Amino acid sequence: DAAALCSEPGFDFRLTASAKKAKKAKEPEAPVLYEDPPDKLVSKDGRDANMKITSWNVDGLRAWVKKNGLDWVREEDPDILCLQETKCAEKSLPAEITSMPEYPHKYWAGSSEKEGYSGVAMLCKTEPIKVTYGIGKEEHDKEGRVITAEFPSFYLVTAYVPNASKGLVRLDYRKTWDEDFRSYLSELDMQKPLVLCGDLNVAHQEIDLKNPKGNKKNPGFTPEEREGFGQLLEAGFADSFRQLYPEQTNAYTFWTYMMNARTKNVGWRLDYFLLSSSLLDGLCDSKIRNKALGSDHCPITLHIAV
């Protein structure tokens, strides 16, 4: 009994505590990593996957290209590649990506006010019927955060959702964004089902980040942002990863560059594929490619029968 021990004469509690500490320091806890299981290529209703979409927050397209991000893309070989946080004006895009023959149809959106801020891209093997930029509201659209492509049987929306920022200085703006973005998606969904992918800048539940208790007042895990995500689900969209892996822990898509977080797998799941409920029967798999390096986020991939 520790209390009894401490009351014994001559017992130095500090000594034991520091001895314990020394012992602890010698054996650091082995990180629990997420093993992305083999890809499932058949849907619940027995159809073969015929569409593969990859989404990746590249945290600066030019640096990511230099870190051989495109080699990984060629190996993964999705039908459509969506990128977020490109931080690159269209005139400064590296030739390695603009001349990629695998994706003849390429679409870029960037911030009209701040060069090298925000930005999204969509690269397609097959030409979409129509492509639009933004969500129809100038206050949001000037930051280059959304591209929507219409395909025969669905819409694909890629988004880089605004961060509530340090000190939550943009939390009020984020709440407005969440509401306006949800309306935009709901209107689209009335015309055709949709797939939404990208960095949604929120960990929805405690299972979606390593340290929920310490982050309740930090951007990405405030009650307001989590509630905003919950309302998206209530509006009829499903989180594809949790549909398939409801209890899976330690599955993250973002790790800060600080404190060796990625090696320790101290991360957040901020990147998602959300699907209109009518597409769920065709869902085959939702992958977290956490071995792919080149950014502080890893890519995610969706296999679907459409």
N, C-alpha and C positions, 0 to 999 in steps of 0.2 A: 504494500500500500504506500503510494508516494507520499501522502500526507504524514503517515507514521514515520517513514524514512527521514523526512525533512526535520522532524522534531527530535531525532536522535542527537545526542551531544556530539559535537565535533563533525557533524555531517555538513559538507560544503556543497550546497545545491548548485552554485554557479559552476563548480568544477564538473559536476555530472552533466549539466546543461551544455557546457562547451565541449565536453567529451562526446556527447550525443551529436552535437553540431558537426564536430570533426568527422564522426562516423558517417553522418548524413552526406557531408560534402564529398566523401570518397565514392559514395554510390548514388550518383544522380538518377532520378527516376527515368527509366527508359521511356521515350515519347511513344504515345500510341498513335500510329499512323493509320490512315485510311487506305485500304487496298481496293482500288477500283476493280470490281469483278468483271469477268469476261462479258463482252457486249451481247445483249439479247436482241435478236433481229426479227422476232416474230411478236405481233401484238396479241393482246388479250383475246381478240376475236379471230385469231388465226391468220392474219394477213402478214405478208412479208414487208419489212421496212423498205420504203422506196424513196425516202428523203432523209438526208443526213445534214444537220445544221450545226455549226460550231460557233461559239461566242467566246470572245477573249477581251478582257480589259488589258491593253498592252502597255499602259502607263508610259506613253510616248512612242509613237510609231517608228521614228527614226532610230532611236536606241534599240528598240525591239528587233528591227530588221538587222541591225549590226550584231545583235546577240543570236542571230540565226533562227529567229521565230518562223521565217518562211519555210525553212527545212522541215520543221515540225508540221506546218500546215500541209505541205506536199505529201508528207507521210500519212497524215490523218485523212486527207483528201475528202473534205466535206463537199456537198453540192453547193452550199452557201456558207460563206464565212462572214461573221459580223464582228466588228472591232469597236471597242470603246476607249475613250481617253486617248485619242490619237495625237492630240496636242500638236497638230501640224496643219498649216494652211495648205490648200490644194496645190498652190504653185511650188511648195517645198517638198512635195511627196517624193520619196526615193524611187528612182527608176526601177529598182528591183521589184517593187510591188505594182507600179503603174503599168509595167510591161508584161505582167504575168499572163502567159497565154492560157493557163488553166481556167482563168476567170475573165472571160471577155467582157462581162458586164459589171462595171464598178461604179459605186456611188459614194460620194463623200459629203459630209456636213461638218462645218467648223464654226467657231465663234466669230460673229461678224464684228465684235468690238475688241476682243482680246485675242491677238494671234498667239498660238501655242497654248490655248486653254481649251479644255473639254474636247469635243469632236468625236464623231462616230463614222463608221464606214460599213458598206455592205458589198461583198464581192460574190457574184453569182455565175454559175456555169450556164444556166438557162435564163434567157431574158424575161424579166417580170412583165406583166401586162402594163403596170403603171407603177411609178415610184414617186413618193411625196416626201417632203422634208418638214419636220416640226409637227406641232399639234394644232396649229391655227391660232396661236396666241403669241403676239409679238414679245411680251415680257419673258416668255420661256424660249421662244424660237431663236432669239438672237444668240443663244449660247450653243447652238449646234448639237443638240442632244438626242434627236430622234430621226430615224429613217423608217418609212413604211413602204413595203413592196407588196403589190397585189399579184397573187398567182391564181391559177384557175380555181383551186378549191379552198384557198385560205389566204389570209393576210399574214405577212411576217413583219413584226415591229421590232427594231432593235433600239435600245435606250441606254443612255448613261444618265441615271437619275442624280439630281443635284445633292451634294453632301450637305448635311446640316452645319458642317464646319466647326472648327475649334471654338469652344465657348458657346456653341449652339447659336451663333450669330445669324445663321440662315434657316433656323428651324421654322420660323413663321412662313418664310418664303417656301420652304419645303412642303409645309402643310397645304399651301395654295396649289403648289405643283401637283401634289398627290391627288387632290380633288379634281383638278383640270385634266390631268392625265387619265384618271379613271373614267371621266366622262368621255374623253376622246376614244378610249378603248371600247367602252360600252357601245358607243355609236357605230364603231367599225364592226363590232361583234354582231350587231343587228343585221348587217349586210352579208357577212361571211365569217366563219370562225377564224380565230387568229392564234398565232404563236407569238409570244412576247419573249425576247431574250435580252440579256445584258446585265450590266452592273446596276442592280436596283438599290444599292447603298443602304441595305437594312438586313439585319439578321432577325428572322421572324420570331423564333422561339428560343428558349434557353439552350436547347439542343444544337442550335445553329452557330454557337460560338463557344470558345474554350472557357472564357471567364465572364459568365453572365453577371455575377454579383457585382464585380468591379466596374461594369460598363453601363449601368442603368441610366447614367446621366451623360453618357458620351454619344457623339454622333454615330448613328447606325444602330443604336439599341435603346433609344428613348421610347417611352410609352407611346408618344405621338406617332413616331415613324412605324412602330410595330403595328399600331392600330390602323395606320394608313394601308399597310400591307394586308392586314386582316380584311379591310373593306374591299380590297381588290379581289380577294378570294370569295368574299360574300357576293360580289358582283358577277360571279359565275366563272372565274378563272381558277385553274388548279396548278399547284406547285408540283411539276412533274417528278422531281426527285423524291419529294415526300410521299407522293402517290405510290411510288414503287418501294421506297426504303423508309417507311415511317419512323422506325426506331433507330436508324443508323446514327451513331455518334461519331465524333472526330472527323466528320466530312466537311472540309472547309475549302474555300476558293480564294481566300485572301489572307496574307500574312504580312505584317509590317516588316520593313527591312531592318528595323531595330531589334536588338536583343536576341538575335539568332532565332527569331520566332518560327521561321519555316522549318528549320531542322527539328525544333521541339514540337512542331505542329500546334503552336498556339495561334489559332486562326479564327476566321469568321467565314460563314457562307453568305456571300453578298451577291453572287451571280446565279441567275435562275433562267429556266425555261418555264414560263407559265403558258397553259393551254386553255382555250375555250373548252367548256365541259364536253361539247359535242365531238371534240377531237380525241378524247381520252381513250375511247375504244381502240384507236389506232396507235396509241403510245406503245413503243417497244422498249426503249431504254433511255435513261437520262444519266449521262456520265460526268464524272469529275476527273479530269485528266491531271491529277496533282503531281505527276512526275515531270510535266513539261515546264521548263524554266524560261526566263526571258522577261519576266514582269513580276510585280508583287501580287498579281492574281494568276491563277492557272486557268487554262481553257476548260470549257464545258461543252459537251456534245449531246445532241438529241437525235435519236433514231425513231422515226415515225412512219406509219403507213397512212398516206393521205389519198 
